[in-house]
């Protein structure tokens, strides 16, 4: 969901989630939601603490680590996309993959990079 098409970095992200006790699907959905919010202007890179672009495996892995430690923006991510959307307003809430506050796996079209 985050636009990361590099197999080695996908394996690394999955290993990080496993080692840190995070659900891979929930983490992917939540990070993808944050990316979408940055892209649409609901969040700033300053709020996130780093540039956040589709497919950026370094940012994805850093956010996984930050979430596990509830460090910086990871503290927001740790509460999930539904709670984050509630703080960002109704337009952001329309973008979440959640039903009654629970994240759900979904697919999305990854934005073109051109």
TORDRENKOL-483551 format. One record per residue: x, y, z of N, C-alpha, C, O in turn. Coordinates in pm, whole numbers, always signed. Layout:
% TORDRENKOL-483551
{neast: X; nnorth: Y; nup: Z; caeast: X; canorth: Y; caup: Z; ceast: X; cnorth: Y; cup: Z; oeast: X; onorth: Y; oup: Z}
...
% end
This chain:
% TORDRENKOL-483551
{neast: +81; nnorth: -120; nup: +0; caeast: +0; canorth: +0; caup: +0; ceast: +85; cnorth: +126; cup: +0; oeast: +35; onorth: +234; oup: -34}
{neast: +210; nnorth: +115; nup: +36; caeast: +297; canorth: +233; caup: +49; ceast: +377; cnorth: +261; cup: -78; oeast: +457; onorth: +354; oup: -82}
{neast: +356; nnorth: +181; nup: -181; caeast: +425; canorth: +204; caup: -307; ceast: +568; cnorth: +152; cup: -310; oeast: +644; onorth: +184; oup: -401}
{neast: +604; nnorth: +73; nup: -212; caeast: +739; canorth: +17; caup: -206; ceast: +741; cnorth: -109; cup: -291; oeast: +676; onorth: -208; oup: -258}
{neast: +816; nnorth: -106; nup: -399; caeast: +820; canorth: -220; caup: -491; ceast: +952; cnorth: -296; cup: -483; oeast: +976; onorth: -385; oup: -565}
{neast: +1037; nnorth: -263; nup: -387; caeast: +1167; canorth: -328; caup: -373; ceast: +1154; cnorth: -448; cup: -280; oeast: +1129; onorth: -431; oup: -161}
{neast: +1170; nnorth: -571; nup: -333; caeast: +1150; canorth: -691; caup: -251; ceast: +1237; cnorth: -696; cup: -125; oeast: +1188; onorth: -736; oup: -19}
{neast: +1362; nnorth: -659; nup: -135; caeast: +1451; canorth: -666; caup: -17; ceast: +1404; cnorth: -573; cup: +93; oeast: +1408; onorth: -609; oup: +211}
{neast: +1360; nnorth: -454; nup: +57; caeast: +1315; canorth: -361; caup: +161; ceast: +1178; cnorth: -401; cup: +217; oeast: +1148; onorth: -370; oup: +332}
{neast: +1096; nnorth: -468; nup: +138; caeast: +969; canorth: -519; caup: +189; ceast: +995; cnorth: -627; cup: +295; oeast: +928; onorth: -632; oup: +398}
{neast: +1092; nnorth: -712; nup: +267; caeast: +1129; canorth: -816; caup: +364; ceast: +1182; cnorth: -752; cup: +491; oeast: +1150; onorth: -797; oup: +601}
{neast: +1264; nnorth: -648; nup: +476; caeast: +1317; canorth: -577; caup: +593; ceast: +1205; cnorth: -515; cup: +676; oeast: +1208; onorth: -524; oup: +798}
{neast: +1108; nnorth: -454; nup: +611; caeast: +995; canorth: -394; caup: +683; ceast: +916; cnorth: -501; cup: +758; oeast: +874; onorth: -480; oup: +872}
{neast: +895; nnorth: -615; nup: +693; caeast: +823; canorth: -724; caup: +759; ceast: +902; cnorth: -777; cup: +879; oeast: +845; onorth: -804; oup: +984}
{neast: +1032; nnorth: -791; nup: +863; caeast: +1117; canorth: -836; caup: +974; ceast: +1112; cnorth: -738; cup: +1090; oeast: +1103; onorth: -778; oup: +1206}
{neast: +1118; nnorth: -609; nup: +1059; caeast: +1110; canorth: -506; caup: +1164; ceast: +979; cnorth: -518; cup: +1241; oeast: +978; onorth: -518; oup: +1364}
{neast: +869; nnorth: -529; nup: +1168; caeast: +738; canorth: -542; caup: +1234; ceast: +736; cnorth: -666; cup: +1323; oeast: +690; onorth: -661; oup: +1437}
{neast: +785; nnorth: -777; nup: +1271; caeast: +786; canorth: -901; caup: +1349; ceast: +870; cnorth: -886; cup: +1475; oeast: +829; onorth: -926; oup: +1584}
{neast: +988; nnorth: -829; nup: +1461; caeast: +1079; canorth: -813; caup: +1575; ceast: +1024; cnorth: -716; cup: +1679; oeast: +1049; onorth: -732; oup: +1798}
{neast: +949; nnorth: -617; nup: +1634; caeast: +899; canorth: -513; caup: +1724; ceast: +756; cnorth: -539; cup: +1771; oeast: +699; onorth: -459; oup: +1846}
{neast: +698; nnorth: -649; nup: +1727; caeast: +564; canorth: -686; caup: +1773; ceast: +451; cnorth: -607; cup: +1709; oeast: +349; onorth: -582; oup: +1773}
{neast: +469; nnorth: -567; nup: +1583; caeast: +367; canorth: -490; caup: +1513; ceast: +304; cnorth: -573; cup: +1403; oeast: +371; onorth: -653; oup: +1338}
{neast: +175; nnorth: -556; nup: +1383; caeast: +105; canorth: -624; caup: +1276; ceast: +142; cnorth: -559; cup: +1143; oeast: +128; onorth: -437; oup: +1128}
{neast: +188; nnorth: -638; nup: +1048; caeast: +237; canorth: -584; caup: +921; ceast: +125; cnorth: -516; cup: +841; oeast: +147; onorth: -411; oup: +781}
{neast: +7; nnorth: -575; nup: +840; caeast: -103; canorth: -517; caup: +762; ceast: -146; cnorth: -384; cup: +824; oeast: -162; onorth: -285; oup: +753}
{neast: -166; nnorth: -382; nup: +954; caeast: -206; canorth: -257; caup: +1020; ceast: -102; cnorth: -148; cup: +1002; oeast: -135; onorth: -32; oup: +978}
{neast: +26; nnorth: -186; nup: +1012; caeast: +132; canorth: -87; caup: +998; ceast: +134; cnorth: -32; cup: +856; oeast: +148; onorth: +89; oup: +836}
{neast: +119; nnorth: -119; nup: +757; caeast: +118; canorth: -73; caup: +618; ceast: +1; cnorth: +18; cup: +589; oeast: +18; onorth: +120; oup: +522}
{neast: -116; nnorth: -17; nup: +638; caeast: -236; canorth: +65; caup: +618; ceast: -217; cnorth: +202; cup: +683; oeast: -252; onorth: +305; oup: +624}
{neast: -163; nnorth: +203; nup: +802; caeast: -146; canorth: +329; caup: +876; ceast: -41; cnorth: +419; cup: +811; oeast: -62; onorth: +539; oup: +800}
{neast: +71; nnorth: +362; nup: +769; caeast: +174; canorth: +442; caup: +703; ceast: +122; cnorth: +493; cup: +568; oeast: +147; onorth: +608; oup: +532}
{neast: +51; nnorth: +409; nup: +494; caeast: -6; canorth: +452; caup: +366; ceast: -104; cnorth: +568; cup: +386; oeast: -108; onorth: +662; oup: +307}
{neast: -183; nnorth: +560; nup: +493; caeast: -275; canorth: +669; caup: +523; ceast: -199; cnorth: +797; cup: +552; oeast: -238; onorth: +905; oup: +506}
{neast: -91; nnorth: +787; nup: +628; caeast: -9; canorth: +905; caup: +657; ceast: +49; cnorth: +963; cup: +527; oeast: +53; onorth: +1084; oup: +509}
{neast: +95; nnorth: +875; nup: +438; caeast: +148; canorth: +922; caup: +309; ceast: +42; cnorth: +997; cup: +230; oeast: +67; onorth: +1103; oup: +173}
{neast: -77; nnorth: +941; nup: +227; caeast: -188; canorth: +1004; caup: +157; ceast: -220; cnorth: +1140; cup: +218; oeast: -247; onorth: +1237; oup: +146}
{neast: -216; nnorth: +1148; nup: +350; caeast: -245; canorth: +1275; caup: +419; ceast: -139; cnorth: +1380; cup: +390; oeast: -171; onorth: +1498; oup: +376}
{neast: -14; nnorth: +1339; nup: +382; caeast: +92; canorth: +1434; caup: +345; ceast: +70; cnorth: +1481; cup: +202; oeast: +78; onorth: +1600; oup: +173}
{neast: +42; nnorth: +1387; nup: +113; caeast: +21; canorth: +1420; caup: -28; ceast: -94; cnorth: +1519; cup: -46; oeast: -88; onorth: +1608; oup: -131}
{neast: -199; nnorth: +1503; nup: +33; caeast: -317; canorth: +1589; caup: +19; ceast: -312; cnorth: +1714; cup: +108; oeast: -403; onorth: +1797; oup: +102}
{neast: -209; nnorth: +1727; nup: +189; caeast: -193; canorth: +1847; caup: +269; ceast: -262; cnorth: +1843; cup: +405; oeast: -268; onorth: +1945; oup: +473}
{neast: -312; nnorth: +1727; nup: +446; caeast: -372; canorth: +1715; caup: +580; ceast: -265; cnorth: +1707; cup: +687; oeast: -289; onorth: +1741; oup: +803}
{neast: -147; nnorth: +1662; nup: +650; caeast: -29; canorth: +1656; caup: +737; ceast: +86; cnorth: +1721; cup: +664; oeast: +92; onorth: +1721; oup: +541}
{neast: +178; nnorth: +1777; nup: +741; caeast: +300; canorth: +1832; caup: +680; ceast: +417; cnorth: +1741; cup: +712; oeast: +414; onorth: +1665; oup: +808}
{neast: +520; nnorth: +1749; nup: +632; caeast: +640; canorth: +1673; caup: +660; ceast: +702; cnorth: +1717; cup: +791; oeast: +768; onorth: +1638; oup: +859}
{neast: +680; nnorth: +1841; nup: +828; caeast: +728; canorth: +1890; caup: +957; ceast: +658; cnorth: +1816; cup: +1072; oeast: +722; onorth: +1781; oup: +1171}
{neast: +528; nnorth: +1793; nup: +1059; caeast: +455; canorth: +1719; caup: +1161; ceast: +503; cnorth: +1574; cup: +1170; oeast: +513; onorth: +1518; oup: +1279}
{neast: +533; nnorth: +1516; nup: +1055; caeast: +580; canorth: +1378; caup: +1050; ceast: +725; cnorth: +1368; cup: +1099; oeast: +766; onorth: +1267; oup: +1156}
{neast: +800; nnorth: +1474; nup: +1075; caeast: +940; canorth: +1475; caup: +1118; ceast: +1037; cnorth: +1431; cup: +1012; oeast: +1156; onorth: +1416; oup: +1038}
{neast: +987; nnorth: +1409; nup: +890; caeast: +1073; canorth: +1366; caup: +780; ceast: +993; cnorth: +1376; cup: +650; oeast: +870; onorth: +1380; oup: +652}
{neast: +1063; nnorth: +1380; nup: +538; caeast: +991; canorth: +1369; caup: +411; ceast: +922; cnorth: +1232; cup: +405; oeast: +978; onorth: +1132; oup: +448}
{neast: +802; nnorth: +1229; nup: +352; caeast: +727; canorth: +1104; caup: +344; ceast: +668; cnorth: +1092; cup: +205; oeast: +568; onorth: +1156; oup: +172}
{neast: +732; nnorth: +1010; nup: +123; caeast: +692; canorth: +992; caup: -16; ceast: +660; cnorth: +846; cup: -42; oeast: +713; onorth: +756; oup: +24}
{neast: +572; nnorth: +823; nup: -138; caeast: +537; canorth: +687; caup: -178; ceast: +662; cnorth: +611; cup: -218; oeast: +746; onorth: +661; oup: -293}
{neast: +674; nnorth: +490; nup: -167; caeast: +784; canorth: +403; caup: -204; ceast: +914; cnorth: +425; cup: -131; oeast: +1011; onorth: +353; oup: -155}
{neast: +920; nnorth: +523; nup: -43; caeast: +1045; canorth: +554; caup: +30; ceast: +1064; cnorth: +454; cup: +144; oeast: +1014; onorth: +474; oup: +254}
{neast: +1139; nnorth: +346; nup: +115; caeast: +1154; canorth: +240; caup: +214; ceast: +1230; cnorth: +284; cup: +338; oeast: +1208; onorth: +230; oup: +447}
{neast: +1318; nnorth: +382; nup: +325; caeast: +1389; canorth: +431; caup: +444; ceast: +1293; cnorth: +499; cup: +541; oeast: +1300; onorth: +477; oup: +661}
{neast: +1203; nnorth: +581; nup: +487; caeast: +1104; canorth: +647; caup: +572; ceast: +1008; cnorth: +545; cup: +632; oeast: +971; onorth: +555; oup: +749}
{neast: +968; nnorth: +447; nup: +553; caeast: +876; canorth: +344; caup: +602; ceast: +939; cnorth: +271; cup: +720; oeast: +876; onorth: +255; oup: +825}
{neast: +1063; nnorth: +226; nup: +704; caeast: +1131; canorth: +152; caup: +811; ceast: +1152; cnorth: +240; cup: +934; oeast: +1138; onorth: +192; oup: +1047}
{neast: +1184; nnorth: +365; nup: +913; caeast: +1202; canorth: +456; caup: +1027; ceast: +1069; cnorth: +474; cup: +1102; oeast: +1067; onorth: +476; oup: +1225}
{neast: +960; nnorth: +488; nup: +1028; caeast: +829; canorth: +503; caup: +1093; ceast: +788; cnorth: +377; cup: +1167; oeast: +723; onorth: +386; oup: +1271}
{neast: +824; nnorth: +261; nup: +1117; caeast: +796; canorth: +136; caup: +1189; ceast: +867; cnorth: +139; cup: +1324; oeast: +807; onorth: +109; oup: +1427}
{neast: +995; nnorth: +175; nup: +1322; caeast: +1072; canorth: +182; caup: +1447; ceast: +1014; cnorth: +287; cup: +1542; oeast: +1002; onorth: +262; oup: +1662}
{neast: +980; nnorth: +403; nup: +1489; caeast: +924; canorth: +510; caup: +1571; ceast: +790; cnorth: +470; cup: +1632; oeast: +760; onorth: +506; oup: +1746}
{neast: +710; nnorth: +395; nup: +1556; caeast: +579; canorth: +350; caup: +1606; ceast: +597; cnorth: +254; cup: +1722; oeast: +528; onorth: +266; oup: +1824}
{neast: +687; nnorth: +160; nup: +1707; caeast: +710; canorth: +63; caup: +1814; ceast: +755; cnorth: +130; cup: +1943; oeast: +724; onorth: +83; oup: +2052}
{neast: +828; nnorth: +240; nup: +1930; caeast: +879; canorth: +312; caup: +2047; ceast: +790; cnorth: +429; cup: +2088; oeast: +818; onorth: +498; oup: +2186}
{neast: +683; nnorth: +451; nup: +2011; caeast: +594; canorth: +567; caup: +2032; ceast: +677; cnorth: +695; cup: +2040; oeast: +657; onorth: +780; oup: +2128}
{neast: +769; nnorth: +706; nup: +1947; caeast: +864; canorth: +817; caup: +1942; ceast: +822; cnorth: +916; cup: +1833; oeast: +797; onorth: +876; oup: +1720}
{neast: +813; nnorth: +1043; nup: +1866; caeast: +777; canorth: +1145; caup: +1768; ceast: +644; cnorth: +1114; cup: +1702; oeast: +545; onorth: +1086; oup: +1770}
{neast: +641; nnorth: +1120; nup: +1569; caeast: +518; canorth: +1094; caup: +1496; ceast: +473; cnorth: +948; cup: +1510; oeast: +357; onorth: +916; oup: +1486}
{neast: +564; nnorth: +860; nup: +1548; caeast: +529; canorth: +721; caup: +1573; ceast: +424; cnorth: +707; cup: +1683; oeast: +347; onorth: +611; oup: +1683}
{neast: +421; nnorth: +802; nup: +1774; caeast: +319; canorth: +800; caup: +1880; ceast: +180; cnorth: +817; cup: +1820; oeast: +84; onorth: +756; oup: +1867}
{neast: +169; nnorth: +899; nup: +1717; caeast: +41; canorth: +918; caup: +1646; ceast: +7; cnorth: +792; cup: +1567; oeast: -107; onorth: +746; oup: +1571}
{neast: +106; nnorth: +736; nup: +1495; caeast: +83; canorth: +616; caup: +1416; ceast: +41; cnorth: +498; cup: +1502; oeast: -39; onorth: +414; oup: +1459}
{neast: +96; nnorth: +490; nup: +1622; caeast: +67; canorth: +377; caup: +1711; ceast: -81; cnorth: +369; cup: +1747; oeast: -130; onorth: +261; oup: +1779}
{neast: -151; nnorth: +479; nup: +1741; caeast: -295; canorth: +479; caup: +1771; ceast: -380; cnorth: +443; cup: +1649; oeast: -501; onorth: +427; oup: +1662}
{neast: -318; nnorth: +430; nup: +1533; caeast: -388; canorth: +386; caup: +1412; ceast: -445; cnorth: +498; cup: +1327; oeast: -455; onorth: +613; oup: +1369}
{neast: -481; nnorth: +459; nup: +1207; caeast: -527; canorth: +557; caup: +1108; ceast: -663; cnorth: +619; cup: +1143; oeast: -686; onorth: +736; oup: +1114}
{neast: -751; nnorth: +542; nup: +1205; caeast: -884; canorth: +598; caup: +1239; ceast: -872; cnorth: +711; cup: +1340; oeast: -936; onorth: +815; oup: +1325}
{neast: -790; nnorth: +692; nup: +1441; caeast: -772; canorth: +800; caup: +1541; ceast: -697; cnorth: +919; cup: +1480; oeast: -729; onorth: +1034; oup: +1510}
{neast: -599; nnorth: +889; nup: +1396; caeast: -528; canorth: +999; caup: +1330; ceast: -625; cnorth: +1077; cup: +1243; oeast: -624; onorth: +1200; oup: +1244}
{neast: -709; nnorth: +1008; nup: +1168; caeast: -806; canorth: +1076; caup: +1081; ceast: -902; cnorth: +1162; cup: +1162; oeast: -939; onorth: +1271; oup: +1118}
{neast: -943; nnorth: +1114; nup: +1278; caeast: -1036; canorth: +1191; caup: +1362; ceast: -976; cnorth: +1325; cup: +1403; oeast: -1049; onorth: +1423; oup: +1418}
{neast: -845; nnorth: +1330; nup: +1420; caeast: -781; canorth: +1457; caup: +1457; ceast: -758; cnorth: +1547; cup: +1336; oeast: -738; onorth: +1667; oup: +1351}
{neast: -761; nnorth: +1488; nup: +1216; caeast: -733; canorth: +1565; caup: +1094; ceast: -858; cnorth: +1618; cup: +1026; oeast: -849; onorth: +1703; oup: +937}
{neast: -975; nnorth: +1568; nup: +1066; caeast: -1099; canorth: +1621; caup: +1013; ceast: -1172; cnorth: +1529; cup: +918; oeast: -1122; onorth: +1423; oup: +882}
{neast: -1292; nnorth: +1570; nup: +878; caeast: -1381; canorth: +1485; caup: +800; ceast: -1326; cnorth: +1446; cup: +663; oeast: -1351; onorth: +1335; oup: +616}
{neast: -1253; nnorth: +1535; nup: +598; caeast: -1198; canorth: +1500; caup: +467; ceast: -1094; cnorth: +1389; cup: +479; oeast: -1089; onorth: +1300; oup: +395}
{neast: -1013; nnorth: +1395; nup: +582; caeast: -915; canorth: +1289; caup: +606; ceast: -985; cnorth: +1160; cup: +644; oeast: -939; onorth: +1052; oup: +607}
{neast: -1093; nnorth: +1168; nup: +718; caeast: -1166; canorth: +1049; caup: +759; ceast: -1221; cnorth: +971; cup: +640; oeast: -1238; onorth: +849; oup: +648}
{neast: -1249; nnorth: +1039; nup: +531; caeast: -1299; canorth: +973; caup: +410; ceast: -1193; cnorth: +883; cup: +347; oeast: -1226; onorth: +794; oup: +268}
{neast: -1067; nnorth: +904; nup: +381; caeast: -957; canorth: +830; caup: +319; ceast: -917; cnorth: +704; cup: +394; oeast: -841; onorth: +622; oup: +341}
{neast: -967; nnorth: +686; nup: +513; caeast: -919; canorth: +573; caup: +595; ceast: -976; cnorth: +441; cup: +547; oeast: -1089; onorth: +432; oup: +497}
{neast: -894; nnorth: +338; nup: +564; caeast: -939; canorth: +200; caup: +542; ceast: -972; cnorth: +145; cup: +679; oeast: -896; onorth: +66; oup: +736}
{neast: -1087; nnorth: +184; nup: +732; caeast: -1125; canorth: +141; caup: +866; ceast: -1277; cnorth: +128; cup: +873; oeast: -1351; onorth: +204; oup: +810}
{neast: -1319; nnorth: +32; nup: +950; caeast: -1461; canorth: +13; caup: +977; ceast: -1477; cnorth: +11; cup: +1128; oeast: -1420; onorth: -74; oup: +1197}
{neast: -1556; nnorth: +106; nup: +1179; caeast: -1576; canorth: +119; caup: +1323; ceast: -1443; cnorth: +129; cup: +1399; oeast: -1428; onorth: +74; oup: +1508}
{neast: -1348; nnorth: +201; nup: +1338; caeast: -1219; canorth: +225; caup: +1403; ceast: -1115; cnorth: +117; cup: +1382; oeast: -1001; onorth: +134; oup: +1424}
{neast: -1152; nnorth: +6; nup: +1318; caeast: -1057; canorth: -103; caup: +1296; ceast: -1000; cnorth: -92; cup: +1155; oeast: -1073; onorth: -78; oup: +1058}
{neast: -868; nnorth: -99; nup: +1147; caeast: -801; canorth: -95; caup: +1018; ceast: -836; cnorth: -219; cup: +938; oeast: -851; onorth: -328; oup: +994}
{neast: -848; nnorth: -202; nup: +808; caeast: -873; canorth: -318; caup: +726; ceast: -776; cnorth: -318; cup: +610; oeast: -739; onorth: -212; oup: +559}
{neast: -734; nnorth: -436; nup: +568; caeast: -644; canorth: -442; caup: +453; ceast: -721; cnorth: -401; cup: +328; oeast: -839; onorth: -434; oup: +313}
{neast: -656; nnorth: -333; nup: +243; caeast: -718; canorth: -290; caup: +118; ceast: -608; cnorth: -263; cup: +18; oeast: -491; onorth: -251; oup: +54}
{neast: -646; nnorth: -255; nup: -104; caeast: -548; canorth: -219; caup: -205; ceast: -583; cnorth: -82; cup: -256; oeast: -698; onorth: -40; oup: -252}
{neast: -485; nnorth: -16; nup: -302; caeast: -508; canorth: +116; caup: -360; ceast: -417; cnorth: +130; cup: -479; oeast: -314; onorth: +63; oup: -489}
{neast: -454; nnorth: +215; nup: -566; caeast: -370; canorth: +244; caup: -681; ceast: -257; cnorth: +333; cup: -632; oeast: -282; onorth: +438; oup: -573}
{neast: -135; nnorth: +293; nup: -656; caeast: -21; canorth: +373; caup: -618; ceast: -10; cnorth: +488; cup: -716; oeast: -14; onorth: +466; oup: -837}
{neast: +4; nnorth: +611; nup: -666; caeast: +12; canorth: +727; caup: -757; ceast: +129; cnorth: +714; cup: -853; oeast: +233; onorth: +658; oup: -819}
{neast: +110; nnorth: +767; nup: -971; caeast: +221; canorth: +766; caup: -1068; ceast: +329; cnorth: +860; cup: -1020; oeast: +303; onorth: +956; oup: -947}
{neast: +449; nnorth: +832; nup: -1060; caeast: +562; canorth: +914; caup: -1018; ceast: +606; cnorth: +1010; cup: -1126; oeast: +712; onorth: +1071; oup: -1115}
{neast: +527; nnorth: +1022; nup: -1228; caeast: +570; canorth: +1105; caup: -1341; ceast: +499; cnorth: +1233; cup: -1352; oeast: +526; onorth: +1310; oup: -1444}
% end
